[in-house]
Amino acid sequence: MAKRRRVRSPHPGVKLKKRVRGSGLVTWRAHYIDPDTGREVAKTLDPKALSTREARTQWAKALSLDLARRRMDRLAGIRPVQVVTIDDGISKYLETAEALLKEKTLEGHNLAFAKLSEWATHEGVLATADLTPAKLASLKDYLVRSPRLNVRRGGSQGSRTPSAQRRSPVTINRELRSLKTLLNTWRKHGLLADLHRDDISDALAALTVPREEPVFHSSATLRRILAAAVRHDAECFAETRDEHAGLRPPGSTRRYAPITPFVAFLLLTGCRRGEALALPWQAVDLDAVDHQGRRVGEIRLDAAVTKTQRARTIGLEVSPALRKLLASMKLRFGNDGHVFGGGDAYTVDTVVKARRRLISAFGAPDFTWQSLRSTCATYLTNAPGIFGAATVFMSAKQLGHSVAVAERHYLGVHRGIPRDAHTLEAAMQIESPMSRILTRITDRTLRAKTA
């Protein structure tokens, strides 16, 4: 008996099986092993689209080739691409990011992700796997073209309207950084089909930003800012209910939370706004000694509150006036709670509104909390009498940035600081204003203790 010749399947790995139901209906099913799960899959073929033998064979051939490519990808370590919508991908990223990132960072991410969602809806990009280098280039163009949004006068709180002004490169670069972080996270989780790290970097390259010298304030400007802060803190209500009832002296209730200590602290430490707001009294050691054994005090910033995620120590030997100021505040508020606000800590909104009042109502020149930090860095880096030949290194250490940043941005920016100025308040020529501020706060502390 002749041996039956084996016919090679035109679609290896895919078996087509005929099924006849009790009603007489004939259907076809394809059986194959999924390369991703290793399990057998049975898929019913569409009887209308694949009604002929030739159509079913052609379909099975295409499936066989796709399975072969996927098996080779798995052997090479290439993971399968998941089909996830843009909005679902953003939500999954934020679930993890909310447990790791700071509130301010998340706020910036959310603004950038909203732009991504708007662009995806406009371009018809439904899933993460649909993103290509060309699509990312279109996304960057969309960010560059987006108009600046201005506050709508007379509108509801937070409402904004597009303007004819272009957004700054700094704003656009901030969004690009957030989007690159998101896309690289998607890439690591296998959500991007046609994008690699280099594709993301090339398509979303940062815009060129003009590098101006850092903003710092002159001695005269600093004295005006401190004077405005003192006037702000002295503002009281005309008469409150307790005062009207005779429980307190008339005109003794302060209208606003004190902001002078906050201004002086940022100016004389160079701390970032968020670092100062999060500072607890436990991090302030007024009895710490320097390398010569002198009690000078220090502030220890934990890595969790710094922008760079690196802890650092700020020695108060550069500003004896600030040490005295903190000592007076600590005597009044104790060792619990935050330095600014105690148990009811100052919020970002508290200091943002206070700065606006200082400028609009109390005669302060235009300034920002960041400009106070830049001013501190400028004087520390250029004052020869504070750190001597180690000004660049010690300034960078106190401010929490690299030596290269101190050299590139602050060195040589300000000249004429007296060599005999061995403290920041002396270099800034604000010793008299700081002395008056210290006297006011000390007197207020003594009145509170005796009341």
DRENNU-666689 format. One record per residue (C-alpha): residue number from 1; residue in one letter; y, z, x. Coordinates in nm, 2 decimals. Each point is the difference from the previous one (the first is absolute). Example, Ala and Ser with C-alpha at 12.3 -4.5 7.8 and 13.67 -1.06 7.14 Angstrom:
<rs>
k:1 r:A Y:-0.45 Z:0.78 X:1.23
k:2 r:S Y:0.34 Z:-0.07 X:0.14
</rs>
This chain:
<rs>
k:1 r:M Y:0.00 Z:0.00 X:0.00
k:2 r:A Y:0.34 Z:-0.11 X:0.15
k:3 r:K Y:0.24 Z:0.29 X:0.08
k:4 r:R Y:0.31 Z:-0.01 X:-0.23
k:5 r:R Y:0.31 Z:-0.08 X:0.20
k:6 r:R Y:0.28 Z:0.26 X:-0.01
k:7 r:V Y:0.33 Z:-0.14 X:-0.11
k:8 r:R Y:0.31 Z:0.16 X:0.16
k:9 r:S Y:0.25 Z:0.14 X:-0.25
k:10 r:P Y:0.33 Z:-0.19 X:0.01
k:11 r:H Y:0.17 Z:0.34 X:-0.06
k:12 r:P Y:-0.18 Z:0.26 X:0.21
k:13 r:G Y:0.06 Z:0.36 X:-0.11
k:14 r:V Y:0.07 Z:-0.10 X:-0.36
k:15 r:K Y:-0.28 Z:-0.03 X:-0.25
k:16 r:L Y:0.06 Z:-0.17 X:-0.34
k:17 r:K Y:-0.23 Z:0.13 X:-0.27
k:18 r:K Y:-0.04 Z:-0.14 X:-0.35
k:19 r:R Y:-0.01 Z:0.23 X:-0.30
k:20 r:V Y:-0.10 Z:-0.09 X:-0.35
k:21 r:R Y:0.10 Z:0.25 X:-0.26
k:22 r:G Y:-0.19 Z:0.07 X:-0.32
k:23 r:S Y:0.25 Z:-0.20 X:-0.20
k:24 r:G Y:-0.08 Z:-0.30 X:0.22
k:25 r:L Y:0.33 Z:0.02 X:0.19
k:26 r:V Y:-0.04 Z:-0.11 X:0.37
k:27 r:T Y:0.21 Z:0.18 X:0.27
k:28 r:W Y:0.00 Z:-0.01 X:0.37
k:29 r:R Y:0.05 Z:0.30 X:0.24
k:30 r:A Y:0.08 Z:0.01 X:0.37
k:31 r:H Y:-0.17 Z:0.27 X:0.21
k:32 r:Y Y:0.13 Z:0.08 X:0.35
k:33 r:I Y:0.05 Z:0.30 X:0.24
k:34 r:D Y:0.37 Z:0.11 X:0.02
k:35 r:P Y:0.08 Z:0.03 X:0.38
k:36 r:D Y:0.24 Z:0.29 X:-0.07
k:37 r:T Y:-0.23 Z:0.23 X:-0.19
k:38 r:G Y:-0.34 Z:-0.13 X:0.10
k:39 r:R Y:-0.11 Z:0.00 X:-0.37
k:40 r:E Y:-0.14 Z:-0.29 X:-0.21
k:41 r:V Y:0.25 Z:-0.15 X:-0.24
k:42 r:A Y:-0.09 Z:-0.19 X:-0.31
k:43 r:K Y:0.27 Z:-0.22 X:-0.14
k:44 r:T Y:-0.02 Z:-0.21 X:-0.32
k:45 r:L Y:0.14 Z:-0.35 X:0.03
k:46 r:D Y:0.25 Z:-0.14 X:-0.24
k:47 r:P Y:-0.21 Z:-0.23 X:-0.23
k:48 r:K Y:0.30 Z:-0.23 X:-0.07
k:49 r:A Y:0.14 Z:-0.04 X:0.35
k:50 r:L Y:-0.35 Z:-0.03 X:0.16
k:51 r:S Y:-0.20 Z:-0.18 X:-0.26
k:52 r:T Y:-0.17 Z:-0.25 X:0.23
k:53 r:R Y:-0.24 Z:0.05 X:0.29
k:54 r:E Y:0.23 Z:-0.17 X:0.25
k:55 r:A Y:0.29 Z:0.23 X:-0.10
k:56 r:R Y:-0.21 Z:0.31 X:0.04
k:57 r:T Y:-0.13 Z:-0.12 X:0.34
k:58 r:Q Y:0.35 Z:-0.07 X:0.12
k:59 r:W Y:0.12 Z:0.34 X:-0.11
k:60 r:A Y:-0.29 Z:0.17 X:0.16
k:61 r:K Y:0.07 Z:-0.18 X:0.33
k:62 r:A Y:0.36 Z:0.12 X:0.00
k:63 r:L Y:-0.12 Z:0.36 X:-0.06
k:64 r:S Y:-0.26 Z:-0.03 X:0.27
k:65 r:L Y:0.26 Z:-0.10 X:0.26
k:66 r:D Y:0.24 Z:0.28 X:-0.11
k:67 r:L Y:-0.28 Z:0.26 X:0.03
k:68 r:A Y:-0.09 Z:-0.14 X:0.35
k:69 r:R Y:0.37 Z:0.04 X:0.11
k:70 r:R Y:0.02 Z:0.35 X:-0.14
k:71 r:R Y:-0.33 Z:0.10 X:0.18
k:72 r:M Y:0.14 Z:-0.13 X:0.33
k:73 r:D Y:0.33 Z:0.19 X:-0.06
k:74 r:R Y:-0.19 Z:0.32 X:-0.06
k:75 r:L Y:-0.21 Z:-0.05 X:0.32
k:76 r:A Y:0.33 Z:-0.06 X:0.19
k:77 r:G Y:0.15 Z:0.33 X:-0.14
k:78 r:I Y:0.24 Z:-0.17 X:-0.23
k:79 r:R Y:0.05 Z:0.20 X:-0.32
k:80 r:P Y:0.02 Z:-0.15 X:-0.35
k:81 r:V Y:0.34 Z:-0.04 X:-0.15
k:82 r:Q Y:0.06 Z:0.21 X:-0.31
k:83 r:V Y:0.19 Z:-0.15 X:-0.30
k:84 r:V Y:0.28 Z:0.25 X:-0.07
k:85 r:T Y:0.32 Z:-0.07 X:-0.18
k:86 r:I Y:0.33 Z:0.06 X:0.18
k:87 r:D Y:0.10 Z:0.30 X:-0.22
k:88 r:D Y:-0.34 Z:0.16 X:0.03
k:89 r:G Y:0.00 Z:-0.04 X:0.38
k:90 r:I Y:0.34 Z:0.17 X:0.01
k:91 r:S Y:-0.12 Z:0.28 X:-0.22
k:92 r:K Y:-0.31 Z:0.06 X:0.21
k:93 r:Y Y:0.21 Z:0.01 X:0.32
k:94 r:L Y:0.25 Z:0.25 X:-0.15
k:95 r:E Y:-0.29 Z:0.23 X:-0.11
k:96 r:T Y:-0.07 Z:0.07 X:0.36
k:97 r:A Y:0.35 Z:-0.03 X:0.13
k:98 r:E Y:0.14 Z:0.27 X:-0.23
k:99 r:A Y:-0.23 Z:0.25 X:0.18
k:100 r:L Y:0.11 Z:-0.11 X:0.35
k:101 r:L Y:0.36 Z:-0.12 X:0.00
k:102 r:K Y:0.33 Z:0.17 X:-0.06
k:103 r:E Y:0.19 Z:-0.03 X:-0.32
k:104 r:K Y:0.28 Z:-0.20 X:0.17
k:105 r:T Y:-0.25 Z:-0.24 X:0.15
k:106 r:L Y:-0.17 Z:-0.05 X:-0.34
k:107 r:E Y:0.33 Z:-0.07 X:-0.16
k:108 r:G Y:0.07 Z:-0.28 X:0.24
k:109 r:H Y:-0.36 Z:-0.14 X:-0.05
k:110 r:N Y:0.04 Z:0.00 X:-0.37
k:111 r:L Y:0.32 Z:-0.21 X:0.02
k:112 r:A Y:-0.17 Z:-0.25 X:0.22
k:113 r:F Y:-0.31 Z:-0.01 X:-0.22
k:114 r:A Y:0.21 Z:-0.06 X:-0.31
k:115 r:K Y:0.14 Z:-0.31 X:0.18
k:116 r:L Y:-0.35 Z:-0.12 X:0.08
k:117 r:S Y:-0.11 Z:0.04 X:-0.36
k:118 r:E Y:0.30 Z:-0.19 X:-0.12
k:119 r:W Y:-0.06 Z:-0.28 X:0.24
k:120 r:A Y:-0.38 Z:-0.02 X:-0.08
k:121 r:T Y:0.08 Z:-0.03 X:-0.37
k:122 r:H Y:0.26 Z:-0.27 X:0.06
k:123 r:E Y:-0.23 Z:-0.20 X:0.23
k:124 r:G Y:-0.32 Z:0.05 X:-0.20
k:125 r:V Y:-0.18 Z:0.19 X:0.27
k:126 r:L Y:-0.25 Z:0.20 X:-0.19
k:127 r:A Y:-0.23 Z:0.15 X:0.26
k:128 r:T Y:0.02 Z:0.13 X:0.35
k:129 r:A Y:-0.25 Z:-0.27 X:0.11
k:130 r:D Y:0.25 Z:-0.27 X:-0.11
k:131 r:L Y:0.24 Z:0.10 X:0.28
k:132 r:T Y:0.03 Z:-0.25 X:0.29
k:133 r:P Y:0.23 Z:-0.04 X:0.29
k:134 r:A Y:0.21 Z:-0.25 X:-0.19
k:135 r:K Y:0.02 Z:0.24 X:-0.30
k:136 r:L Y:0.12 Z:0.28 X:0.23
k:137 r:A Y:0.27 Z:-0.23 X:0.14
k:138 r:S Y:0.11 Z:-0.06 X:-0.36
k:139 r:L Y:0.00 Z:0.38 X:-0.06
k:140 r:K Y:0.23 Z:0.05 X:0.30
k:141 r:D Y:0.24 Z:-0.27 X:-0.13
k:142 r:Y Y:0.00 Z:0.18 X:-0.33
k:143 r:L Y:0.11 Z:0.33 X:0.16
k:144 r:V Y:0.27 Z:-0.17 X:0.20
k:145 r:R Y:0.14 Z:-0.18 X:-0.31
k:146 r:S Y:-0.01 Z:0.31 X:-0.22
k:147 r:P Y:0.36 Z:0.10 X:-0.08
k:148 r:R Y:0.15 Z:0.34 X:0.06
k:149 r:L Y:-0.01 Z:0.24 X:-0.30
k:150 r:N Y:0.31 Z:0.19 X:-0.08
k:151 r:V Y:0.03 Z:0.30 X:-0.24
k:152 r:R Y:0.10 Z:-0.12 X:-0.35
k:153 r:R Y:0.32 Z:0.17 X:-0.11
k:154 r:G Y:-0.03 Z:0.15 X:-0.35
k:155 r:G Y:-0.38 Z:-0.06 X:0.00
k:156 r:S Y:-0.28 Z:0.25 X:-0.02
k:157 r:Q Y:-0.08 Z:0.22 X:0.30
k:158 r:G Y:-0.18 Z:-0.21 X:0.27
k:159 r:S Y:0.08 Z:-0.33 X:-0.16
k:160 r:R Y:0.10 Z:-0.28 X:0.24
k:161 r:T Y:0.12 Z:-0.35 X:-0.02
k:162 r:P Y:-0.04 Z:-0.29 X:0.25
k:163 r:S Y:0.31 Z:-0.09 X:0.21
k:164 r:A Y:0.10 Z:-0.30 X:0.21
k:165 r:Q Y:-0.04 Z:0.20 X:0.32
k:166 r:R Y:-0.29 Z:-0.05 X:0.24
k:167 r:R Y:-0.22 Z:0.29 X:0.09
k:168 r:S Y:0.01 Z:0.12 X:0.35
k:169 r:P Y:-0.27 Z:-0.08 X:0.26
k:170 r:V Y:-0.07 Z:0.37 X:0.03
k:171 r:T Y:-0.09 Z:0.02 X:-0.36
k:172 r:I Y:-0.22 Z:-0.31 X:0.01
k:173 r:N Y:-0.18 Z:0.12 X:0.32
k:174 r:R Y:-0.07 Z:0.33 X:-0.17
k:175 r:E Y:-0.18 Z:-0.18 X:-0.28
k:176 r:L Y:-0.18 Z:-0.23 X:0.24
k:177 r:R Y:-0.14 Z:0.31 X:0.19
k:178 r:S Y:-0.13 Z:0.15 X:-0.32
k:179 r:L Y:-0.16 Z:-0.33 X:-0.11
k:180 r:K Y:-0.17 Z:-0.04 X:0.34
k:181 r:T Y:-0.14 Z:0.34 X:-0.03
k:182 r:L Y:-0.14 Z:-0.08 X:-0.34
k:183 r:L Y:-0.14 Z:-0.33 X:0.10
k:184 r:N Y:-0.17 Z:0.13 X:0.31
k:185 r:T Y:-0.16 Z:0.27 X:-0.21
k:186 r:W Y:-0.13 Z:-0.26 X:-0.24
k:187 r:R Y:-0.13 Z:-0.20 X:0.29
k:188 r:K Y:-0.20 Z:0.29 X:0.13
k:189 r:H Y:-0.15 Z:0.06 X:-0.34
k:190 r:G Y:-0.11 Z:-0.36 X:-0.04
k:191 r:L Y:0.26 Z:-0.10 X:-0.27
k:192 r:L Y:0.15 Z:-0.30 X:0.19
k:193 r:A Y:-0.20 Z:-0.32 X:0.04
k:194 r:D Y:0.22 Z:-0.22 X:0.21
k:195 r:L Y:0.22 Z:0.24 X:0.19
k:196 r:H Y:-0.03 Z:0.16 X:0.34
k:197 r:R Y:0.22 Z:0.25 X:0.18
k:198 r:D Y:0.18 Z:-0.28 X:0.19
k:199 r:D Y:0.06 Z:-0.19 X:-0.33
k:200 r:I Y:0.17 Z:0.31 X:-0.15
k:201 r:S Y:0.21 Z:0.06 X:0.31
k:202 r:D Y:0.12 Z:-0.36 X:0.03
k:203 r:A Y:0.08 Z:-0.05 X:-0.37
k:204 r:L Y:0.18 Z:0.33 X:-0.05
k:205 r:A Y:0.18 Z:0.02 X:0.34
k:206 r:A Y:0.31 Z:0.22 X:0.00
k:207 r:L Y:0.34 Z:-0.15 X:-0.03
k:208 r:T Y:0.25 Z:0.03 X:0.29
k:209 r:V Y:0.23 Z:0.30 X:-0.04
k:210 r:P Y:0.34 Z:0.02 X:0.18
k:211 r:R Y:-0.01 Z:0.30 X:0.23
k:212 r:E Y:0.33 Z:0.18 X:-0.02
k:213 r:E Y:0.09 Z:0.31 X:0.19
k:214 r:P Y:-0.10 Z:0.32 X:-0.19
k:215 r:V Y:0.26 Z:0.15 X:-0.23
k:216 r:F Y:0.13 Z:0.33 X:0.14
k:217 r:H Y:0.31 Z:0.21 X:-0.10
k:218 r:S Y:0.29 Z:0.10 X:0.22
k:219 r:S Y:0.10 Z:0.37 X:0.04
k:220 r:A Y:0.29 Z:-0.05 X:-0.25
k:221 r:T Y:-0.24 Z:-0.15 X:-0.26
k:222 r:L Y:-0.25 Z:0.28 X:0.04
k:223 r:R Y:0.28 Z:0.26 X:-0.05
k:224 r:R Y:0.10 Z:-0.17 X:-0.32
k:225 r:I Y:-0.36 Z:-0.01 X:-0.13
k:226 r:L Y:-0.05 Z:0.37 X:0.07
k:227 r:A Y:0.34 Z:0.08 X:-0.16
k:228 r:A Y:-0.10 Z:-0.19 X:-0.31
k:229 r:A Y:-0.34 Z:0.18 X:-0.01
k:230 r:V Y:0.19 Z:0.34 X:0.01
k:231 r:R Y:0.22 Z:-0.10 X:-0.29
k:232 r:H Y:-0.30 Z:-0.12 X:-0.19
k:233 r:D Y:-0.18 Z:0.33 X:0.04
k:234 r:A Y:0.32 Z:0.20 X:-0.10
k:235 r:E Y:0.03 Z:-0.18 X:-0.33
k:236 r:C Y:-0.07 Z:0.24 X:-0.29
k:237 r:F Y:0.00 Z:-0.01 X:-0.38
k:238 r:A Y:0.31 Z:0.10 X:-0.18
k:239 r:E Y:-0.19 Z:0.26 X:-0.20
k:240 r:T Y:-0.37 Z:0.03 X:-0.09
k:241 r:R Y:-0.15 Z:0.20 X:-0.29
k:242 r:D Y:-0.10 Z:0.28 X:0.23
k:243 r:E Y:0.36 Z:0.01 X:0.13
k:244 r:H Y:0.14 Z:-0.01 X:-0.35
k:245 r:A Y:-0.23 Z:0.29 X:-0.09
k:246 r:G Y:0.13 Z:0.20 X:0.30
k:247 r:L Y:-0.34 Z:-0.01 X:0.18
k:248 r:R Y:0.15 Z:-0.18 X:0.30
k:249 r:P Y:0.36 Z:-0.04 X:0.14
k:250 r:P Y:0.18 Z:-0.31 X:-0.15
k:251 r:G Y:-0.03 Z:-0.31 X:0.22
k:252 r:S Y:-0.28 Z:0.13 X:0.21
k:253 r:T Y:-0.28 Z:-0.23 X:-0.11
k:254 r:R Y:-0.05 Z:-0.30 X:0.24
k:255 r:R Y:0.00 Z:-0.34 X:-0.16
k:256 r:Y Y:-0.24 Z:-0.16 X:0.24
k:257 r:A Y:-0.28 Z:0.09 X:0.23
k:258 r:P Y:0.13 Z:0.06 X:0.35
k:259 r:I Y:-0.02 Z:-0.31 X:0.22
k:260 r:T Y:0.19 Z:0.11 X:0.31
k:261 r:P Y:-0.31 Z:0.15 X:0.17
k:262 r:F Y:-0.19 Z:-0.32 X:-0.07
k:263 r:V Y:0.27 Z:-0.22 X:0.15
k:264 r:A Y:0.02 Z:0.22 X:0.31
k:265 r:F Y:-0.38 Z:0.01 X:0.04
k:266 r:L Y:-0.04 Z:-0.38 X:-0.01
k:267 r:L Y:0.29 Z:-0.05 X:0.24
k:268 r:L Y:-0.11 Z:0.26 X:0.26
k:269 r:T Y:-0.38 Z:-0.06 X:-0.01
k:270 r:G Y:-0.02 Z:-0.38 X:-0.07
k:271 r:C Y:-0.27 Z:0.07 X:-0.26
k:272 r:R Y:-0.07 Z:-0.26 X:-0.27
k:273 r:R Y:0.10 Z:0.09 X:-0.35
k:274 r:G Y:-0.36 Z:0.04 X:-0.12
k:275 r:E Y:-0.09 Z:0.22 X:0.30
k:276 r:A Y:0.29 Z:0.24 X:-0.08
k:277 r:L Y:-0.09 Z:0.02 X:-0.37
k:278 r:A Y:-0.36 Z:0.08 X:0.07
k:279 r:L Y:0.07 Z:0.26 X:0.27
k:280 r:P Y:-0.13 Z:0.36 X:-0.08
k:281 r:W Y:0.14 Z:0.31 X:0.15
k:282 r:Q Y:-0.33 Z:0.06 X:0.17
k:283 r:A Y:0.07 Z:-0.30 X:0.22
k:284 r:V Y:0.32 Z:0.16 X:0.13
k:285 r:D Y:-0.04 Z:0.24 X:0.30
k:286 r:L Y:0.33 Z:0.14 X:0.10
k:287 r:D Y:-0.15 Z:0.22 X:0.27
k:288 r:A Y:-0.18 Z:-0.28 X:0.19
k:289 r:V Y:0.09 Z:-0.01 X:0.37
k:290 r:D Y:0.07 Z:-0.30 X:0.23
k:291 r:H Y:-0.15 Z:-0.06 X:0.35
k:292 r:Q Y:0.24 Z:0.26 X:0.15
k:293 r:G Y:-0.10 Z:0.27 X:-0.24
k:294 r:R Y:0.32 Z:-0.01 X:-0.21
k:295 r:R Y:-0.02 Z:0.05 X:-0.37
k:296 r:V Y:0.13 Z:-0.33 X:-0.14
k:297 r:G Y:-0.22 Z:-0.07 X:-0.31
k:298 r:E Y:-0.19 Z:-0.30 X:-0.11
k:299 r:I Y:-0.11 Z:-0.20 X:-0.30
k:300 r:R Y:-0.36 Z:-0.13 X:-0.03
k:301 r:L Y:-0.05 Z:-0.31 X:-0.21
k:302 r:D Y:-0.36 Z:-0.05 X:-0.12
k:303 r:A Y:-0.15 Z:-0.35 X:0.03
k:304 r:A Y:-0.03 Z:-0.01 X:-0.38
k:305 r:V Y:0.38 Z:-0.01 X:-0.05
k:306 r:T Y:0.11 Z:-0.24 X:0.27
k:307 r:K Y:0.03 Z:-0.37 X:-0.04
k:308 r:T Y:-0.21 Z:-0.07 X:0.31
k:309 r:Q Y:-0.28 Z:0.24 X:-0.10
k:310 r:R Y:0.05 Z:0.19 X:0.33
k:311 r:A Y:0.11 Z:0.36 X:0.03
k:312 r:R Y:0.30 Z:0.09 X:0.21
k:313 r:T Y:0.20 Z:0.30 X:0.10
k:314 r:I Y:0.38 Z:0.01 X:-0.01
k:315 r:G Y:0.16 Z:0.25 X:0.24
k:316 r:L Y:0.31 Z:0.17 X:-0.12
k:317 r:E Y:0.14 Z:0.05 X:0.35
k:318 r:V Y:0.20 Z:-0.32 X:-0.05
k:319 r:S Y:0.19 Z:0.16 X:-0.30
k:320 r:P Y:0.06 Z:0.38 X:0.01
k:321 r:A Y:0.22 Z:-0.04 X:-0.31
k:322 r:L Y:-0.29 Z:-0.14 X:-0.20
k:323 r:R Y:-0.23 Z:0.29 X:0.11
k:324 r:K Y:0.27 Z:0.25 X:-0.13
k:325 r:L Y:0.03 Z:-0.19 X:-0.32
k:326 r:L Y:-0.38 Z:0.00 X:-0.06
k:327 r:A Y:-0.01 Z:0.37 X:0.09
k:328 r:S Y:0.27 Z:0.08 X:-0.27
k:329 r:M Y:-0.18 Z:-0.21 X:-0.26
k:330 r:K Y:-0.34 Z:0.16 X:0.09
k:331 r:L Y:0.15 Z:0.35 X:-0.04
k:332 r:R Y:0.11 Z:-0.09 X:-0.35
k:333 r:F Y:-0.31 Z:-0.19 X:-0.13
k:334 r:G Y:-0.28 Z:0.16 X:0.20
k:335 r:N Y:-0.30 Z:-0.16 X:0.16
k:336 r:D Y:-0.14 Z:-0.17 X:-0.32
k:337 r:G Y:0.06 Z:-0.33 X:-0.15
k:338 r:H Y:0.19 Z:-0.29 X:0.14
k:339 r:V Y:0.30 Z:0.01 X:0.23
k:340 r:F Y:0.20 Z:-0.19 X:-0.25
k:341 r:G Y:-0.03 Z:0.13 X:-0.35
k:342 r:G Y:-0.25 Z:0.29 X:0.06
k:343 r:G Y:-0.26 Z:0.01 X:-0.27
k:344 r:D Y:0.19 Z:-0.27 X:-0.19
k:345 r:A Y:0.00 Z:-0.26 X:0.28
k:346 r:Y Y:0.27 Z:-0.27 X:0.01
k:347 r:T Y:-0.12 Z:-0.34 X:-0.11
k:348 r:V Y:0.10 Z:-0.34 X:0.11
k:349 r:D Y:0.20 Z:-0.04 X:-0.31
k:350 r:T Y:0.19 Z:0.33 X:0.08
k:351 r:V Y:0.12 Z:-0.12 X:0.34
k:352 r:V Y:0.06 Z:-0.36 X:-0.11
k:353 r:K Y:0.24 Z:0.11 X:-0.27
k:354 r:A Y:0.16 Z:0.25 X:0.23
k:355 r:R Y:0.08 Z:-0.27 X:0.26
k:356 r:R Y:0.15 Z:-0.22 X:-0.27
k:357 r:R Y:0.22 Z:0.29 X:-0.12
k:358 r:L Y:0.12 Z:0.07 X:0.35
k:359 r:I Y:0.12 Z:-0.36 X:0.04
k:360 r:S Y:0.14 Z:-0.06 X:-0.35
k:361 r:A Y:0.15 Z:0.34 X:-0.09
k:362 r:F Y:0.04 Z:0.21 X:0.31
k:363 r:G Y:0.16 Z:-0.24 X:0.26
k:364 r:A Y:-0.29 Z:-0.06 X:0.23
k:365 r:P Y:0.00 Z:-0.33 X:0.19
k:366 r:D Y:-0.29 Z:-0.24 X:-0.07
k:367 r:F Y:-0.32 Z:0.13 X:0.16
k:368 r:T Y:-0.38 Z:0.02 X:-0.07
k:369 r:W Y:-0.26 Z:0.25 X:0.09
k:370 r:Q Y:-0.14 Z:-0.25 X:0.25
k:371 r:S Y:0.33 Z:-0.04 X:0.17
k:372 r:L Y:0.01 Z:0.37 X:0.07
k:373 r:R Y:-0.34 Z:-0.04 X:0.17
k:374 r:S Y:0.13 Z:-0.30 X:0.20
k:375 r:T Y:0.31 Z:0.21 X:0.10
k:376 r:C Y:-0.22 Z:0.28 X:0.13
k:377 r:A Y:-0.21 Z:-0.25 X:0.20
k:378 r:T Y:0.31 Z:-0.17 X:0.14
k:379 r:Y Y:0.15 Z:0.33 X:0.13
k:380 r:L Y:-0.33 Z:0.14 X:0.13
k:381 r:T Y:-0.07 Z:-0.33 X:0.19
k:382 r:N Y:0.35 Z:-0.03 X:0.15
k:383 r:A Y:0.11 Z:0.35 X:0.06
k:384 r:P Y:-0.05 Z:0.07 X:0.37
k:385 r:G Y:0.04 Z:0.38 X:-0.03
k:386 r:I Y:-0.28 Z:0.06 X:-0.25
k:387 r:F Y:-0.32 Z:-0.14 X:0.16
k:388 r:G Y:0.14 Z:-0.12 X:0.33
k:389 r:A Y:-0.20 Z:-0.29 X:0.14
k:390 r:A Y:-0.27 Z:0.04 X:-0.27
k:391 r:T Y:0.22 Z:-0.09 X:-0.29
k:392 r:V Y:-0.19 Z:-0.31 X:-0.11
k:393 r:F Y:-0.34 Z:0.17 X:0.01
k:394 r:M Y:0.11 Z:0.33 X:-0.16
k:395 r:S Y:0.20 Z:-0.17 X:-0.27
k:396 r:A Y:-0.29 Z:-0.22 X:-0.09
k:397 r:K Y:-0.23 Z:0.31 X:-0.01
k:398 r:Q Y:0.23 Z:0.19 X:-0.23
k:399 r:L Y:0.07 Z:-0.30 X:-0.24
k:400 r:G Y:-0.37 Z:-0.10 X:-0.02
k:401 r:H Y:0.02 Z:-0.35 X:0.13
k:402 r:S Y:-0.10 Z:-0.18 X:0.32
k:403 r:V Y:0.20 Z:0.00 X:0.32
k:404 r:A Y:0.03 Z:-0.38 X:-0.03
k:405 r:V Y:0.18 Z:0.05 X:-0.34
k:406 r:A Y:0.24 Z:0.25 X:0.16
k:407 r:E Y:0.08 Z:-0.23 X:0.29
k:408 r:R Y:0.03 Z:-0.31 X:-0.22
k:409 r:H Y:0.21 Z:0.14 X:-0.28
k:410 r:Y Y:0.19 Z:0.30 X:0.12
k:411 r:L Y:0.05 Z:0.00 X:0.38
k:412 r:G Y:0.35 Z:-0.10 X:0.10
k:413 r:V Y:0.13 Z:-0.02 X:-0.36
k:414 r:H Y:0.24 Z:0.29 X:0.03
k:415 r:R Y:0.20 Z:0.08 X:0.31
k:416 r:G Y:0.26 Z:0.27 X:0.09
k:417 r:I Y:-0.21 Z:0.30 X:-0.09
k:418 r:P Y:0.12 Z:0.29 X:0.22
k:419 r:R Y:-0.25 Z:0.10 X:0.27
k:420 r:D Y:0.07 Z:0.37 X:-0.07
k:421 r:A Y:-0.12 Z:-0.04 X:-0.36
k:422 r:H Y:-0.34 Z:0.17 X:0.01
k:423 r:T Y:-0.06 Z:0.02 X:-0.37
k:424 r:L Y:0.00 Z:-0.25 X:-0.28
k:425 r:E Y:0.29 Z:0.16 X:-0.18
k:426 r:A Y:0.20 Z:-0.01 X:0.32
k:427 r:A Y:-0.08 Z:-0.36 X:0.07
k:428 r:M Y:0.09 Z:-0.09 X:-0.36
k:429 r:Q Y:0.31 Z:0.22 X:0.02
k:430 r:I Y:-0.09 Z:0.18 X:-0.33
k:431 r:E Y:-0.02 Z:0.36 X:0.14
k:432 r:S Y:0.29 Z:0.12 X:-0.21
k:433 r:P Y:-0.12 Z:-0.15 X:-0.33
k:434 r:M Y:-0.35 Z:0.14 X:0.07
k:435 r:S Y:0.15 Z:0.35 X:0.08
k:436 r:R Y:0.18 Z:0.00 X:-0.34
k:437 r:I Y:-0.31 Z:-0.11 X:-0.18
k:438 r:L Y:-0.20 Z:0.27 X:0.16
k:439 r:T Y:0.26 Z:0.26 X:-0.09
k:440 r:R Y:0.00 Z:-0.11 X:-0.37
k:441 r:I Y:-0.38 Z:0.00 X:-0.03
k:442 r:T Y:-0.03 Z:0.34 X:0.18
k:443 r:D Y:0.26 Z:0.15 X:-0.23
k:444 r:R Y:-0.18 Z:-0.13 X:-0.31
k:445 r:T Y:-0.33 Z:0.14 X:0.13
k:446 r:L Y:0.16 Z:0.34 X:0.05
k:447 r:R Y:0.15 Z:0.00 X:-0.35
k:448 r:A Y:-0.34 Z:-0.10 X:-0.14
k:449 r:K Y:-0.18 Z:0.28 X:0.19
k:450 r:T Y:0.25 Z:0.27 X:-0.12
k:451 r:A Y:0.02 Z:-0.13 X:-0.36
</rs>
